[in-house]
């Protein structure tokens, strides 16, 4: 590599009208919405991330967007997997709403009053934020009385099992009396209802018992659509800096500023994902708007229920429209990690069928595969065998499977690379052992930003890849420059960038 940034001609188009994110019971929270990695469960939520303590330079206007290690000498790097749309949306929110970057205890009285109006609250302990156990059960696991209550609330077996949120996003006191009675029949209490956020049913914890009692700001209903806010709540949101577009994740930070200013010396590209019907338009726009943004398109396993002939035709149209900026197919695969959808055989079979269809399609198009596999090692291996040529290019994204599974993959496919994400910088023994066991020549590095963290930084973004590379070098006991140049060459071999 000569250290020069690759330049590809792009046809810049106007920003698409953003399709608002679906509002569902378990939306985005700390951790990986893409991969389903529960950072608290893995012991990866450090005091740094929970307390929002980040490396700051007082001269900078965006302390939440910390740079990579200062020792990086401008060696070239690529982030082979991120969700750039979510990165630039989150940056825009924190630019517009400064109080989002504060500890609860650092809020002014005015800011606290405004957030309280919006339904945010202080939680004294993690136990106070625990949801009722019924939300983790399938329809068949509910008692007869619970199913009757759920039916009266508008649920059917399908809507319950497909994780649809049909209830008002209001505090307990704001709910109608009949609704509260039905929720009580389900197993809710005022404490459990008001003490958890629909976007994160597993509350966050940290390593030390003392830290578990830190008061943390929790959103009672932070993913309510703007149209569901009361007039007084909209006024409070506006006073904090929100607009309708920022509230609804429809506004983004300027892409060129983020890439050119914040991603640092040596940045040569990132690959963003269009992996469901909502993310396709913005992924296309981002890829066609900057010469160092590339894209892959596919259907995420958590969206397998929505894979139809029409969706496939749309997918292919996006691949055609982006031309050489499309460098792979995905992410797609199998994800059996959900607490109650995971064991459901109908869900698993749907995922298997969609996985097979996409394997066949991607291979027919001779495109590198971006494989997502969570708690599905055996099924992933079984379905890839006989369908994926042994010399086909494959990226196993943010691998968290077993070491034996990794070694089987590496042995069977000669151009398969293991994606090592930013969590290897955290206190995660398994992630570190995967790095030690994987040959350097067969790995690539990724952030999966903004979902998976990099130690010491509040907001993950592609510019933090040097931190990941440095940790790989440390874990393998190798020269940093050798590791950086090898990983850069691997990205070129896999994706041609």
Number of C-alpha atoms within 10 A of each C-alpha: 11 6 15 11 16 11 12 15 11 17 13 13 11 9 12 13 10 15 15 13 15 12 16 17 19 17 15 18 17 21 20 17 17 21 22 17 19 20 21 18 13 13 15 24 23 21 15 15 19 19 17 18 17 18 16 15 11 8 7 10 10 16 19 23 23 22 21 23 15 10 9 16 11 13 19 23 28 27 27 30 28 25 24 26 24 19 22 21 20 19 22 18 22 21 20 16 18 14 18 17 19 15 15 18 12 11 15 12 9 11 17 17 14 20 19 16 17 21 18 19 20 16 18 15 18 19 17 15 24 20 24 18 12 15 19 17 15 19 21 10 12 16 12 11 12 19 20 17 20 20 14 14 15 13 19 16 13 11 13 19 18 15 16 16 17 14 14 14 20 17 14 18 10 10 14 11 11 11 16 18 15 19 22 15 16 21 17 19 17 13 15 18 23 24 25 25 26 24 19 21 19 19 21 23 23 23 13 10 9 8 15 17 15 17 17 19 17 19 21 23 19 15 21 17 16 16 10 12 15 12 10 12 18 20 17 19 21 15 14 18 18 18 20 15 14 19 20 19 21 18 20 18 18 12 17 13 10 17 21 13 12 19 21 20 18 18 26 24 24 26 28 30 31 27 24 23 17 14 20 22 17 21 27 27 20 22 25 25 20 21 20 24 25 28 30 28 26 27 27 28 31 22 14 22 14 16 21 11 9 9 15 16 11 14 21 13 11 19 22 12 13 20 11 15 24 23 21 28 30 28 26 28 31 26 25 22 16 15 12 16 20 17 13 14 11 11 19 19 13 16 24 20 14 23 24 17 13 21 23 15 15 19 17 10 11 13 20 21 29 26 25 24 26 22 16 17 19 10 14 22 15 10 16 17 13 9 12 18 13 16 11 16 22 25 28 23 27 25 22 23 17 13 17 12 16 19 15 12 22 19 12 14 17 15 19 22 29 27 24 28 28 27 21 26 21 18 15 14 10 15 21 19 14 21 21 16 13 18 14 20 13 19 20 28 28 26 28 32 27 26 26 29 29 25 23 20 21 22 23 25 35 30 29 28 26 30 21 24 26 20 19 24 19 14 15 18 11 13 11 19 16 12 20 23 16 19 23 23 20 22 21 14 13 22 20 11 23
